[in-house]
Amino acid sequence: MDLMYPLAGFAVGAIVGLTGVGGGSLMTPLLVLLFGVSPSVAVGTDLLYAAVTKAGGTVAHSLKGTVDWAITRALAYGSIPGAALTLLLVHQFFPGGIGGASKLISLFLGIALVLTAGALIFRKKLQAFAQRHAPAQPNPRRTFWLTVLTGAVLGVLVSISSVGAGALGVTALFFLYPSLPAHRIVGSDIAHAVPLTLVAGIGHWLLGSVDWFLLGSLLLGSLPGIWVGSQISAKVPEKVLRPILACMLVLIGSKLIAAH
């Protein structure tokens, strides 16, 4: 076994435990740029990796009562069909199927990373803005359909890049549910990421873009990494970690975009 894979998994898991930022923002570009894994295989493998790691987070949030299952379902109504349809279209219209869409996947990945960095940097300001401009009497029906639409957008983005279900999803939910406590928004977003990444990951597997050996190696390192990161997260100031992480994502995302 190449020990670099479990070590990479441990490093990404520790950062996820420290910051709560989704592993896809780090793992996919790491596999593409450092290990030379093809973009389609990196995305497909990372989606199943995310489904496993986020399942533990979902159980923890569910036990704490910080998951709004109505929001999770509304997001899934849009994201699961969106992910399945996106993979089907890419497979049908690109020569070589999903493997032939490497340039498109790299471009989407770069854009998603830059957007994620912006969401990380401006999260508190965006949350405050959403709360200030919240309607006095929200329209539940309108909010429901906007949530479904948000899920559809996330489904497209995540199925192509494996990035977006975390920081971008949380930011969108701040605007849709400004009166909801932040921990419930985060819990609901994590719960939604499990079926989304699982369905998108299975889609990639059926299209032949999942490396099971690589997946096992990454999980071997990341699960203890997440535990270590979560244990020391209280000792490391978040206001220091998030800007550093955001700068890394901007640099990596810009490099991927510039390659086109």
C-alpha positions, 0 to 999 in steps of 0.5 A: 500500500502506498503510505502517502494515501493514508497520510493524505487522508489523515491530513485532510481528516484532521483539517475537516475535524478542525474546521468543519470544512468538507473534505472534497474541497481538499481531497479532490484537488490533492488527488489531481494535483499531487498524486496525478489521479485523473479528475473523473476518478478523483471526483468519483472516489472522493464522493464515496469517501465523503458519503462515509465520513459525513455519515458519522457527522450526521449521526452525531448531529441527529443525536443532538437534535440539530438536523431539520429533516424537512430542509434535508428532504427538500434539498434532496428532492432537487439534488439527487435528480440533479446529480443523476441527470448531470452524470447521465448527460456528461456520459452521453455527450462527451466522447469517452464518457465521464473519463473524457470530461476531464477538462470540464471537471477540472474547470468546475472544480476550480470554480467550486473551490474559489466559491467555497473560499469566498463562502468561508471568508464571508460566512459571518457577514453573509449570515448577518446580511441574511438576518437583517434582510429577512422578510417579516413574514416568510412564504413557506411554499416559496422557501420550499421551492427555493430550497429544492432549486438550491439542492438541484444546483448543488447536485450539478456542482457536486456530481461534477466537482465533489465540492459545494455540499458544505460551505456553499450549501450552508451559505445558501441555507443562511439566506433561505432560513435566516431565523434558524440557528447556525448549528441546525443549518450546519447539521441539516446540510451535513445530513443532506450531503450523505445521500447526495454524495452517495448517489453521485458516487454510485453514479461515478462507480457505474460509469467506472470512475471510482478507485476502490483501493484508493478509497480504502487507503484514504479512509484508513487515514482520514477516520482517525484524522477527523477524530484527532482534529475534532479533539484539538479544534477547541485549542486552535482559533477558527479565525486563524484557520479559516482564512489560511484554508480559504487562501489555499482554496483560492490558489488551488482553484485559480490554478485549475481554472488558469489551466483552461 
